[in-house]
Amino acid sequence: MTLNKKKIIALIPARSGSERIKNKNIIDFFGKPLIFYSINSAIKSSIFDKIVVSTDSSKYAKIAKKYGAEVPFLRPKKISKSSSSDYEWVKFTIDKLAKKKQFFSHFFILRPTSPLRSEKTILRAWKIFNNVKTESLRAVEEAKQNPGKMWSVKDKFLEPLLNYKVNNQPSYNNQSKVLRKIFVQNASLEISSVDVLKKYKTITGKKIVPFFTKGYEGYDINYPSDIKLFKLEMNKKNLPK
């Protein structure tokens, strides 16, 4: 179907089988379930035609609806495993909505584990996406540990992960500041044209523009220690209002 204008859907993944933190997506986080912050920032950005939480849990669905998201159907358990790819649930959701005659040109993925992504973050990313001829955008930040100093073990001996030289020396024998600047993706957000799902059978196209998160925009909660660290470094005042 040809769309006359851009129609954007926010997809918020919230499967129930998290292992490192039980019920991670709905844990109490300064008085609100963690998923609230992603729903709230999506609503306040005012750019989405639809905000959908993809979950396999009726309990999660009830919470998501309470805070303003839609859960038009539950995600099948077979694509809600820890080994399931993002492509599976994204394609399932887009296809299911298409059968209901609901079509979209672009989708955002807003993961609940990134509660400090505000509506301003979303709007800045959307502006960058529209200013570059690209198929996808992905949030990244500079890696704290450079892979130029990383190793694997082969036949009981160390083997450099990357084999390149700087100043005529192996990367691992140099100061980090002279190595290639490397970026790692974070959980803040992703944007893609819906067309990439069919064209590449993945959630990203071949052209991916970087979105450099600022400060704690890409803060990701995956381990109990992440929550403790957050509470040590920050407080409720820093949360998106």
Secondary structure as UniProt FT lines:
FT   STRAND          8..13
FT   TURN            22..23
FT   HELIX           24..26
FT   STRAND          28..29
FT   TURN            30..31
FT   STRAND          32..33
FT   HELIX           35..45
FT   STRAND          50..54
FT   HELIX           58..66
FT   TURN            67..68
FT   HELIX           77..79
FT   TURN            82..83
FT   HELIX           86..99
FT   TURN            100..101
FT   STRAND          106..109
FT   TURN            112..113
FT   TURN            115..116
FT   HELIX           119..131
FT   STRAND          136..142
FT   HELIX           147..149
FT   STRAND          151..154
FT   TURN            155..156
FT   STRAND          157..160
FT   STRAND          165..166
FT   TURN            167..168
FT   STRAND          169..170
FT   HELIX           171..173
FT   HELIX           176..178
FT   STRAND          183..193
FT   HELIX           195..200
FT   STRAND          208..212
FT   TURN            215..218
FT   HELIX           224..233
FT   HELIX           236..238
//
